[in-house]
Amino acid sequence: MSGAGSYVCGEETALLNSIEGKRAEPRLKPPFPTVKGAFGKPTVVNNVETFANVPVIVKEGAQWFSSIGSEKYPGTKIFSISGDIQKPGCYEMATDVTLADIVLDLAGGCPEGHTIKAVQLGGSSCGYIKGDELNLSVAFDSLRAEGKSLGSGAVLVLNETRNMVDQIQQIIHFFAHESCGKCTPCREGLAQACILIDRIAEGKGCETDLNMLVTLSDVMANDCFCPLGQGALTAFRSAYELFPEDFKERMVK
């Protein structure tokens, strides 16, 4: 059954609603899907990457699988690398490698004459690291200890010519489009965030606009119903903390 490509269907109960032919929006939990899921029946919801590991674990055994990658997070991970990179694509690597192994060795780094300014890990709802932080291990626990998240395995590379305001503007508008509109903090918060980031991107913003975006990110992270709204302004907070000069460059002179 098609869900029309709705981003919010990345939340498991929104996906179940879509499968049942209902509006794709998250449900209140509990009950959790393993108790009451699709059509009221117990349902296990997982991603394709997780399910793909099951046959090989059954065939080769848990001990064999545990010998691959890091001790606490064994196996492999698929990384989808895009952006200002020489060899974009999907790469499967053991979980004991570093980001440098993936971004520089496999994907070739930035084209000649450019340097890596920032890397976004895990997709649009996740934060950034600076280009000189690629020595981080990709194991989930290692990244979590550094306050980072690998998320879906998406890796977006940005070179030194990019202004982070432009990246954040795209992300906020994307989430505003994809919000199911169920909860007020997400629906109205993202509408206001679009107005604020557009003003900043056009060079008409001021310090008050930035402060309002910071406040909005706090409210949405705490009060939105599902992870879409909770993480919609994570990229903004990360970019603003790491590259405040990009935002100040767009302030009213």
LOKOL-879312 format. One record per residue: residue in three letters; x, y, z of N, C-alpha, C in turn. Coordinates in pm, 1 decimal. Each point is the difference from the previous one (the first is absolute). Example, Ala and Ser with C-alpha at 12.3 -4.5 7.8 and 13.67 -1.06 7.14 Angstrom:
LOKOL-879312
res_n.xx_n.yy_n.zz_ca.xx_ca.yy_ca.zz_c.xx_c.yy_c.zz
ALA_1319.0_-569.0_780.0_-89.0_119.0_0.0_90.0_120.0_0.0
SER_-35.0_105.0_-72.0_82.0_119.0_6.0_-77.0_109.0_73.0
***
This chain:
LOKOL-879312
res_n.xx_n.yy_n.zz_ca.xx_ca.yy_ca.zz_c.xx_c.yy_c.zz
MET_84.5_-118.9_0.0_-84.5_118.9_0.0_88.4_124.4_0.0
SER_-33.4_98.0_-80.5_79.4_121.5_-10.7_-43.6_103.0_103.0
GLY_100.2_66.1_61.7_-29.1_105.7_96.2_30.4_137.1_-56.4
ALA_17.3_9.7_-130.3_23.2_126.8_-70.1_129.9_67.4_42.0
GLY_94.0_-78.1_51.3_131.7_54.4_32.6_2.6_93.4_117.8
SER_-93.9_-14.2_91.8_-7.4_88.9_115.0_117.5_-22.8_94.5
TYR_74.2_107.4_30.9_116.8_-10.7_87.8_-39.6_-41.2_140.7
VAL_-117.1_45.0_45.8_-42.2_-30.7_136.1_-24.4_-149.6_19.3
CYS_-12.8_-73.9_-110.4_-16.4_-145.0_10.6_128.5_-69.3_45.8
GLY_106.9_77.2_19.0_116.2_-55.9_66.0_-28.1_-26.8_146.4
GLU_-104.9_61.3_55.3_-46.7_-30.8_134.8_-91.6_-120.0_-11.1
GLU_25.7_-102.9_79.4_-63.0_-130.0_-21.9_-152.5_2.6_4.0
THR_-59.0_74.9_91.0_-145.5_-2.0_7.5_-64.4_79.1_-113.5
ALA_70.3_101.4_-51.0_-49.8_71.5_-117.7_0.2_-93.9_-120.9
LEU_102.7_-84.5_-8.9_6.1_-98.8_-107.1_-115.5_-98.6_10.8
LEU_-30.6_-43.8_121.9_-110.9_-93.1_19.3_-132.5_63.6_-39.3
ASN_-18.9_127.4_34.2_-121.3_70.4_-42.2_-10.9_1.4_-151.9
SER_112.3_27.6_-66.6_0.5_4.6_-145.8_-34.5_-136.1_-59.8
ILE_56.8_-106.3_56.6_-28.3_-135.7_-47.0_-149.2_-32.1_12.8
GLU_-61.2_53.2_105.1_-142.6_-25.1_23.2_-89.6_91.2_-84.4
GLY_61.7_85.8_-81.8_-77.5_88.8_-85.2_-45.5_127.3_68.0
LYS_59.0_28.6_116.2_-35.6_120.9_73.6_100.5_111.0_-28.3
ARG_-29.6_118.0_53.9_92.9_111.4_-12.5_132.3_-36.7_67.3
ALA_110.9_29.9_-66.2_131.7_-35.1_52.8_40.3_98.5_108.8
GLU_-34.2_-32.5_123.5_40.0_79.9_114.5_22.9_-93.9_117.6
PRO_89.7_35.3_90.7_35.4_-91.2_108.7_-113.7_-21.1_99.4
ARG_2.1_-116.1_62.2_-98.4_-33.5_102.4_59.4_20.4_139.1
LEU_-87.8_11.3_97.5_43.3_6.8_138.8_49.8_-137.8_43.6
LYS_113.8_-2.1_68.2_54.9_-125.5_53.9_18.9_12.8_150.4
PRO_-31.9_-107.2_79.1_-54.8_-129.1_-40.1_-145.9_10.7_-43.8
PRO_-52.9_-108.3_-65.6_64.4_-129.3_-23.6_107.0_8.7_-108.5
PHE_106.1_-77.2_17.5_106.5_-4.8_-98.1_-35.0_-100.8_-109.5
PRO_58.1_16.1_-120.6_-34.4_-89.4_-111.2_17.9_-148.9_30.0
THR_98.3_-35.3_84.7_19.7_-141.6_32.2_-115.9_-57.1_81.0
VAL_-84.0_87.7_54.8_-119.8_-43.4_72.4_-123.4_17.1_-87.4
LYS_-11.0_117.8_-62.3_-113.5_29.1_-87.6_50.0_84.2_-115.6
GLY_21.5_-63.5_-113.5_57.0_68.1_-115.0_-94.8_6.8_-118.0
ALA_43.5_-52.6_-115.6_-81.0_4.8_-122.2_-129.8_-76.5_17.9
PHE_-110.5_69.2_-24.5_-133.9_-58.5_9.1_-24.9_-62.7_137.1
GLY_60.8_59.2_103.3_-22.7_-43.8_136.2_79.0_-122.2_41.7
LYS_86.5_-50.6_-88.3_78.3_-120.0_28.7_143.1_37.2_40.7
PRO_64.6_-83.5_82.2_140.7_26.8_34.8_86.7_8.3_-125.5
THR_82.5_104.6_-9.2_76.2_26.5_-121.8_141.9_44.1_35.2
VAL_97.6_-60.5_-67.6_139.0_42.3_14.3_33.0_92.2_-116.6
VAL_40.0_122.7_31.6_35.4_97.5_-102.6_150.1_24.3_6.9
ASN_69.3_-28.2_-108.2_144.1_23.0_-5.6_38.3_39.1_-141.3
ASN_122.9_49.9_-16.9_41.0_41.3_-134.1_59.2_-116.5_-78.5
VAL_11.5_19.1_-129.4_46.9_-105.5_-89.3_142.0_-43.7_36.6
GLU_82.5_96.1_38.3_139.1_-31.7_33.5_7.3_-98.2_116.5
THR_-85.1_19.4_100.4_-2.5_-91.1_114.5_-47.5_-138.6_-41.5
PHE_-111.4_-6.5_-72.9_-52.5_-129.4_-42.2_97.9_-74.4_-91.8
ALA_78.0_74.2_-78.7_94.3_-62.7_-92.3_110.9_-75.4_73.6
ASN_25.6_38.1_124.2_102.8_-68.5_78.2_-46.6_-135.3_54.0
VAL_-130.7_-18.2_8.7_-52.2_-121.5_63.9_41.9_-128.0_-71.6
PRO_-16.6_-12.5_-132.5_36.0_-127.0_-66.0_146.5_-38.3_17.8
VAL_91.0_97.5_-10.1_142.4_-32.8_10.8_36.9_-36.6_143.5
ILE_-67.0_59.8_99.1_24.8_-37.4_139.2_-50.0_-142.2_25.7
VAL_-117.9_-31.9_-54.2_-53.6_-135.9_13.9_91.9_-101.9_-67.2
LYS_53.4_36.8_-116.7_85.5_-92.3_-75.7_137.7_-17.5_63.4
GLU_65.0_111.0_37.5_138.6_-4.7_46.9_12.9_-5.1_152.3
GLY_-103.4_42.5_70.5_3.5_-4.0_144.9_32.0_133.8_62.9
ALA_-46.1_16.4_122.8_18.9_126.1_71.0_147.0_27.2_30.4
GLN_76.2_-106.3_30.3_141.7_19.2_32.4_76.1_54.8_-119.9
TRP_-29.6_-53.2_-117.5_64.9_48.9_-122.5_-34.2_147.0_-22.7
PHE_-128.4_34.6_14.7_-42.2_138.3_-22.8_65.5_93.3_101.2
SER_11.9_-46.0_124.6_57.9_83.3_105.2_148.5_26.0_-19.8
SER_62.8_-80.7_-84.7_143.6_18.5_-24.4_27.5_112.7_-99.6
ILE_-105.1_53.3_-62.6_14.4_106.1_-100.3_-24.5_135.8_66.2
GLY_87.4_94.8_-27.8_-21.6_135.5_49.0_34.3_18.5_146.4
SER_-63.5_100.5_61.1_30.5_33.0_139.3_-63.0_-101.8_94.6
GLU_58.7_-9.7_119.0_-45.3_-100.1_97.2_-141.7_27.9_48.7
LYS_-29.8_127.3_29.3_-131.1_33.6_56.2_-107.2_20.3_-106.0
TYR_41.8_25.1_-123.5_-96.6_19.1_-108.8_50.8_-76.9_-122.3
PRO_-11.5_-133.3_4.9_59.0_-83.2_-105.9_-76.9_7.3_-131.6
GLY_66.9_-46.7_-105.7_-63.0_-7.7_-131.2_49.8_107.9_-94.8
THR_-82.9_30.8_-95.9_33.5_102.7_-98.4_-108.0_106.8_-1.7
LYS_31.5_111.8_-63.3_-95.6_110.3_-13.6_9.1_53.9_-141.8
ILE_-114.3_32.2_-57.2_-3.2_57.6_-134.3_-1.4_152.4_11.9
PHE_93.0_63.5_-68.9_11.7_145.3_1.5_-35.8_55.1_-137.5
SER_-88.5_97.6_-0.9_-38.9_66.7_-123.7_67.8_136.3_-2.0
ILE_101.6_14.7_-85.6_82.3_121.2_-0.3_-35.1_87.8_-119.6
SER_-26.0_127.2_28.9_-37.0_94.1_-106.0_60.7_136.5_29.8
GLY_-23.2_93.4_-91.0_49.2_136.0_19.2_125.8_28.4_-79.0
ASP_88.3_80.3_57.7_122.7_42.0_-67.8_107.9_-106.3_17.6
ILE_-17.8_-110.0_-70.1_86.2_-116.8_18.3_33.6_-57.9_-137.0
GLN_118.0_-59.3_-13.7_43.0_-50.2_-130.7_-75.4_-124.8_-44.2
LYS_-27.9_-89.7_96.3_-65.3_-126.1_-36.5_-121.5_-24.9_88.9
PRO_-109.8_70.7_-27.7_-121.5_-22.0_80.0_-56.3_-139.1_-25.4
GLY_-74.7_-50.4_96.4_-60.8_-131.8_-18.0_-27.2_-66.7_132.7
CYS_-36.1_-127.8_-5.5_-26.1_-79.2_120.5_116.7_-94.2_25.7
TYR_49.0_0.3_122.3_113.0_-82.7_37.6_-35.2_-80.1_124.7
GLU_33.2_-129.3_-2.4_-20.7_-83.2_118.3_134.1_-24.9_66.7
MET_8.4_37.4_127.2_126.2_-11.4_72.8_-23.4_-63.8_136.2
ALA_103.2_-68.6_50.3_-4.9_-51.2_136.5_-6.8_117.3_96.3
THR_-58.5_-22.8_117.2_-26.9_109.8_92.3_121.1_40.4_84.5
ASP_118.1_-49.5_-31.7_119.1_41.6_73.9_84.5_100.0_-79.4
VAL_-57.0_57.6_-105.6_73.7_97.4_-80.2_-28.9_140.9_50.9
THR_74.1_95.6_-52.3_-23.8_140.3_33.8_-68.1_71.0_-116.5
LEU_-48.8_119.9_26.0_-60.2_79.6_-107.1_102.4_33.3_-108.0
ALA_126.2_16.1_40.2_105.4_27.9_-98.0_15.6_-116.1_-97.3
ASP_-12.3_-124.0_49.8_9.5_-117.2_-87.7_-107.0_4.3_-108.8
ILE_-115.9_50.1_36.2_-112.7_1.7_-94.7_4.8_122.3_-91.0
VAL_9.1_117.5_60.9_-9.0_124.6_-75.9_124.7_25.1_-84.9
LEU_117.2_-26.8_56.7_124.7_29.9_-70.9_49.0_-116.9_-83.4
ASP_8.2_-118.7_59.2_58.0_-114.7_-70.6_-94.1_-59.1_-104.6
LEU_-124.0_-26.5_40.0_-94.0_-61.9_-93.7_-60.4_101.3_-96.9
ALA_-51.6_110.7_54.2_-70.8_97.7_-84.3_93.3_105.7_-58.5
GLY_126.7_-2.3_36.2_98.1_85.5_-66.4_11.6_142.6_48.8
GLY_-78.5_38.2_100.7_5.7_136.7_49.3_-54.8_100.3_-100.2
CYS_21.3_127.6_26.4_-46.5_106.1_-90.8_81.6_-0.7_-128.8
PRO_-57.2_48.5_-109.2_77.5_17.9_-122.8_121.8_88.0_24.6
GLU_101.7_-16.2_-82.0_125.7_72.8_18.2_-23.6_150.4_5.5
GLY_69.5_64.8_90.5_-12.9_144.1_15.1_-99.0_42.1_105.8
HIS_-69.8_-97.3_59.2_-99.5_31.1_103.1_28.8_-78.2_127.1
THR_-50.4_50.3_110.6_15.4_-67.2_128.5_-136.7_-26.1_61.4
ILE_-6.2_-95.1_90.8_-126.2_-33.5_66.3_-26.7_100.9_111.7
LYS_-110.4_68.7_-10.8_-40.6_95.1_103.2_-81.6_-69.2_108.7
ALA_-98.3_-79.1_-41.7_-89.7_-64.4_95.9_-51.3_-131.7_-56.9
VAL_-36.4_-89.5_89.2_-61.6_-126.8_-37.5_-123.5_-18.3_86.9
GLN_-112.9_-23.3_-64.3_-123.3_-27.8_73.6_-18.5_-150.4_8.3
LEU_-14.8_-49.4_120.9_-13.1_-144.3_21.7_-144.1_-35.8_31.7
GLY_-53.5_-100.2_-69.5_-128.6_-55.6_38.3_-122.2_57.5_-66.0
GLY_15.1_98.3_-85.9_-116.4_55.6_-67.7_-35.1_139.0_47.4
SER_-107.7_54.0_-54.2_-35.4_140.6_21.5_-37.6_33.4_143.3
SER_-39.5_-99.2_78.2_-39.1_26.9_139.0_116.6_-14.8_96.2
CYS_121.2_-11.2_-52.7_118.9_-17.0_83.9_95.6_117.8_-17.0
GLY_102.2_1.5_84.8_92.4_111.5_1.9_121.8_-18.8_-88.1
TYR_94.3_93.3_13.5_120.3_3.4_-82.9_124.9_-23.3_85.1
ILE_106.6_-37.9_-68.0_133.5_6.1_57.5_85.4_82.4_-95.0
LYS_110.2_53.9_50.3_90.3_74.9_-85.7_89.2_-94.8_-78.8
GLY_58.0_50.6_-107.1_81.0_-82.6_-88.5_122.7_-60.1_64.3
ASP_44.3_56.4_112.3_118.4_-53.7_66.6_-34.1_-100.4_109.8
GLU_-124.4_-46.4_3.6_-43.5_-95.9_102.3_-27.9_-138.3_-57.0
LEU_57.9_-31.4_-113.6_-31.5_-125.5_-68.1_67.0_-123.1_62.3
ASN_77.1_20.4_105.7_62.9_-114.8_64.7_-95.3_-72.3_94.8
LEU_-126.8_40.7_5.1_-99.4_-63.0_86.9_-34.6_-140.1_-48.6
SER_-13.7_-93.7_93.0_-46.9_-134.3_-34.1_-147.7_6.4_-36.7
VAL_-43.9_-87.3_-91.5_-140.2_1.2_-41.7_-88.6_-84.3_90.6
ALA_58.1_-72.2_95.0_-79.8_-80.2_91.9_-97.4_91.0_75.7
PHE_-124.5_-43.8_16.8_-103.6_83.5_59.6_39.7_50.8_137.8
ASP_53.1_-87.7_84.9_36.7_40.5_135.4_110.9_104.1_-1.6
SER_95.5_-15.8_-89.8_111.2_95.0_-8.8_-49.7_137.6_-42.2
LEU_-89.6_3.1_-97.9_-55.0_127.8_-45.2_-87.2_63.2_108.0
ARG_-77.9_-83.3_69.0_-87.3_52.2_105.0_82.0_63.7_111.3
ALA_114.9_-59.7_30.0_87.7_55.2_103.4_51.9_138.2_-38.1
GLU_5.3_28.4_-131.4_45.1_130.1_-48.9_-117.2_94.6_-25.5
GLY_-121.0_-45.5_37.3_-118.1_82.6_-21.4_-47.1_2.0_-143.7
LYS_39.7_-101.7_-78.5_-37.7_-7.7_-141.4_-90.0_-120.5_-22.6
SER_-62.0_-4.9_-117.0_-86.0_-112.6_-35.6_22.0_-39.1_-145.3
LEU_5.0_-130.3_-23.8_17.2_-48.1_-137.1_-133.5_-10.5_-72.8
GLY_-107.6_-14.1_77.3_-133.0_-5.4_-59.2_-12.8_-106.3_-107.2
SER_-46.4_39.9_-116.1_-25.6_-93.0_-110.1_126.1_-41.6_-74.4
GLY_111.5_65.5_28.5_122.8_-28.1_-74.5_22.8_97.4_-114.3
ALA_-89.4_99.2_-13.1_19.2_102.4_-102.7_116.5_90.3_39.8
VAL_87.0_30.6_-96.4_116.0_84.8_24.3_4.1_107.4_-108.9
LEU_-23.0_125.2_39.8_1.3_110.7_-95.1_126.5_81.5_21.0
VAL_81.8_12.7_-105.7_126.5_71.8_8.1_-16.3_138.6_-63.6
LEU_45.6_102.6_71.2_-9.4_137.4_-49.0_138.7_61.6_-4.5
ASN_32.5_68.8_-110.2_132.5_61.9_-8.7_-1.9_143.5_52.4
GLU_116.6_63.5_-6.6_18.5_130.7_62.8_-77.6_113.1_-68.1
THR_-56.3_-24.8_-118.2_-74.6_105.0_-68.9_-144.7_10.2_49.1
ARG_-44.7_-95.4_77.5_-139.4_-4.8_42.9_-24.9_89.0_121.0
ASN_-109.2_74.4_-5.0_-45.8_73.6_117.6_-108.4_-85.3_65.8
MET_13.6_-25.2_128.7_-90.3_-91.8_68.7_-143.4_51.5_5.2
VAL_-18.6_130.0_-13.2_-135.8_54.9_-0.1_-80.9_-59.0_-115.9
ASP_62.2_-13.3_-115.3_-69.6_-55.2_-117.1_-39.3_-145.4_23.2
GLN_88.3_-76.7_65.1_-30.6_-139.9_30.7_-117.3_-8.9_97.0
ILE_4.1_82.8_103.2_-105.4_-3.6_101.9_-133.5_45.8_-57.6
GLN_2.9_96.6_-89.2_-124.0_45.6_-63.4_-67.5_-114.7_-74.8
GLN_77.7_-77.0_-74.6_-55.5_-115.0_-72.1_-59.3_-102.2_95.9
ILE_71.8_-27.4_108.1_-44.5_-102.2_95.6_-129.2_41.5_69.7
ILE_-7.8_125.2_45.0_-120.2_45.8_70.0_-121.1_-2.6_-92.1
HIS_18.0_42.7_-124.4_-112.9_-4.0_-94.3_-41.7_-143.8_-30.2
PHE_97.1_-89.7_-5.7_-32.5_-142.0_-21.8_-88.2_-52.5_112.7
PHE_40.0_24.9_124.0_-77.0_-50.8_113.1_-136.6_66.6_8.9
ALA_-7.9_127.7_-34.3_-130.1_67.9_0.0_-94.0_-65.3_-101.7
HIS_55.1_-40.5_-114.1_-80.6_-67.6_-103.3_-42.6_-139.1_45.2
GLU_88.4_-69.3_72.2_-25.4_-138.8_36.7_-75.7_-17.6_131.4
SER_-15.2_106.6_77.2_-73.8_-10.9_125.1_-143.4_-45.0_-26.0
CYS_-47.1_-95.8_78.6_-137.7_-47.5_-19.9_-101.1_99.6_54.8
GLY_46.1_95.7_82.3_-88.7_103.0_51.7_-81.5_-40.7_121.1
LYS_28.1_-119.1_55.3_-81.4_-49.7_111.8_15.3_85.7_125.2
CYS_125.2_37.8_30.5_20.7_73.5_125.2_37.8_145.4_-27.9
THR_-47.6_87.6_87.3_19.6_144.2_-16.7_147.3_41.6_2.8
PRO_81.0_-51.1_93.8_140.4_44.2_2.7_73.5_-25.5_-130.7
CYS_-28.9_-110.2_-66.3_65.5_-31.8_-126.8_-59.8_82.1_-113.5
ARG_-130.6_-3.1_-11.3_-67.9_69.2_-110.6_28.4_149.7_1.1
GLU_-25.9_63.9_112.6_17.7_144.9_8.9_146.3_39.4_19.2
GLY_74.0_-84.8_72.5_140.7_29.7_22.0_79.0_2.6_-128.9
LEU_-25.4_-96.0_-87.7_72.2_-4.8_-126.5_-44.1_111.7_-94.2
ALA_-126.2_37.9_6.0_-45.9_113.1_-82.1_75.1_126.9_39.7
GLN_15.8_22.1_131.1_73.2_117.0_47.2_149.4_-12.0_-29.7
ALA_53.4_-121.8_11.1_142.0_-20.9_-28.4_32.2_33.4_-145.1
CYS_-92.2_-31.5_-90.0_20.0_32.5_-142.2_8.9_151.3_-19.8
ILE_-87.7_72.4_66.2_0.2_146.3_-12.0_132.6_56.6_50.4
LEU_45.3_-49.6_114.1_122.9_50.7_61.3_122.7_-31.8_-84.2
ILE_12.3_-125.3_-46.1_120.2_-39.0_-74.4_1.0_66.7_-137.3
ASP_-118.1_22.2_-58.7_-5.5_69.2_-129.2_49.4_143.8_14.8
ARG_-38.8_62.4_108.1_42.8_137.6_23.4_151.8_6.6_17.2
ILE_55.1_-96.6_71.8_144.0_-3.7_20.3_71.6_-28.6_-132.1
ALA_-50.9_-96.8_-76.7_63.4_-37.5_-126.5_1.7_115.6_-99.8
GLU_-100.8_86.2_8.9_-8.4_114.8_-90.9_84.8_118.5_46.8
GLY_69.9_-17.1_111.9_82.1_108.8_51.1_-78.0_106.0_73.6
LYS_-122.0_-33.8_42.4_-86.5_96.7_68.0_-22.4_-35.5_146.8
GLY_72.1_-103.5_47.4_-20.9_-46.9_136.3_76.0_81.3_102.5
CYS_-33.7_-24.7_126.0_67.7_68.0_109.9_21.9_-100.0_114.1
GLU_65.5_45.3_104.7_30.4_-87.2_113.2_-127.0_-56.7_62.3
THR_-106.8_77.5_0.3_-127.2_-46.1_56.2_-53.3_-121.2_-75.5
ASP_15.2_-0.4_-132.8_-45.7_-113.4_-79.9_75.1_-127.8_38.0
LEU_131.4_12.6_17.6_79.9_-116.0_40.3_-41.2_-49.2_138.2
ASN_-22.4_92.6_91.5_-41.3_-38.8_135.6_-135.9_-69.1_-0.8
MET_-88.4_46.0_-87.0_-132.2_-62.7_-10.7_11.4_-141.0_-56.3
LEU_90.2_-20.3_-96.1_21.8_-135.0_-53.2_55.8_-93.5_106.9
VAL_89.7_49.9_81.2_54.2_-80.3_109.9_-111.6_-38.4_97.0
THR_-84.1_97.0_35.0_-112.5_-27.9_90.6_-95.4_-101.8_-61.1
LEU_-30.2_17.5_-128.1_-87.3_-95.1_-69.9_57.9_-140.9_3.2
SER_130.3_-11.1_-20.0_62.1_-133.0_-0.9_-13.7_-67.0_135.9
ASP_9.1_77.4_107.5_-18.6_-55.5_134.5_-143.9_-45.7_21.0
VAL_-94.7_83.8_-38.8_-141.7_-32.9_17.1_-36.6_-124.9_-79.8
MET_41.9_-4.5_-125.1_-36.3_-112.5_-85.8_66.2_-129.5_45.5
ALA_124.6_7.9_44.5_69.2_-120.4_46.9_-69.8_-60.7_121.1
ASN_-61.3_84.0_81.1_-64.3_-47.6_123.0_-148.3_-31.3_-15.8
ASP_-68.7_70.0_-91.6_-146.2_-5.5_-1.7_-62.3_-64.5_-123.1
CYS_76.3_-24.6_-104.7_-59.5_-61.3_-119.8_-37.4_-146.0_27.2
PHE_-100.9_-46.9_-69.6_-56.7_-132.4_24.5_91.4_-113.0_-43.6
CYS_74.5_20.1_-109.6_82.6_-109.2_-52.7_138.9_50.6_-39.3
PRO_91.1_-90.5_-33.2_138.7_39.2_-30.8_15.7_95.9_-117.0
LEU_-97.1_6.3_-92.7_14.9_92.9_-111.8_11.7_142.8_52.1
GLY_-95.0_40.6_80.6_3.6_134.8_54.1_110.6_19.0_102.3
GLN_23.1_-103.9_79.5_103.2_9.5_104.1_139.0_24.1_-58.7
GLY_24.0_-55.0_-119.5_132.1_14.0_-60.4_6.8_97.1_-116.0
ALA_-110.4_68.8_-28.8_-6.3_84.5_-119.8_99.1_116.4_2.6
LEU_33.5_49.3_119.1_91.7_114.1_9.8_134.6_-38.8_61.1
THR_25.7_-130.5_9.3_128.8_-45.9_51.3_114.7_47.7_-87.3
ALA_-17.8_-8.1_-131.2_105.2_43.2_-92.3_28.4_148.7_15.9
PHE_-105.0_80.6_20.2_20.8_143.3_22.4_84.0_24.2_123.6
ARG_-35.7_-64.6_112.8_74.0_22.8_124.2_146.4_-38.6_-16.4
SER_22.6_-112.9_-66.3_137.0_-47.3_-20.6_78.6_95.7_-88.7
ALA_-59.6_41.0_-111.6_68.1_90.3_-93.2_28.6_135.0_65.0
TYR_-94.8_50.4_77.1_17.0_130.2_66.1_110.6_-5.7_105.1
GLU_8.6_-113.2_70.0_104.1_-14.9_102.1_138.9_-14.0_-62.5
LEU_8.9_-72.9_-111.6_130.3_-25.0_-61.4_45.1_112.1_-93.6
PHE_-96.5_62.8_-68.7_34.0_100.5_-100.9_-81.7_127.8_19.8
PRO_10.9_63.9_116.1_-78.9_123.1_23.4_32.6_110.3_-99.1
GLU_123.2_-2.0_-53.5_39.3_104.6_-94.3_-83.5_-3.1_-127.8
ASP_-47.1_-118.5_-41.0_-83.8_-9.7_-120.1_-131.9_73.1_19.8
PHE_-54.4_-8.4_119.7_-126.6_67.2_29.9_20.3_149.6_15.8
LYS_108.2_37.7_66.0_28.0_143.4_17.9_27.3_68.1_-133.6
GLU_55.2_-76.7_-94.6_27.6_53.8_-134.1_-128.3_44.0_-69.1
ARG_-112.2_-62.4_35.1_-128.0_31.4_-63.9_-83.9_99.7_80.4
MET_52.6_48.0_109.6_-75.6_96.9_79.5_-6.0_135.5_-70.2
VAL_-102.3_78.0_35.2_-12.2_135.5_-53.8_121.9_80.7_40.9
LYS_66.5_58.9_-96.2_120.1_78.9_27.2_-35.8_139.5_46.5
***
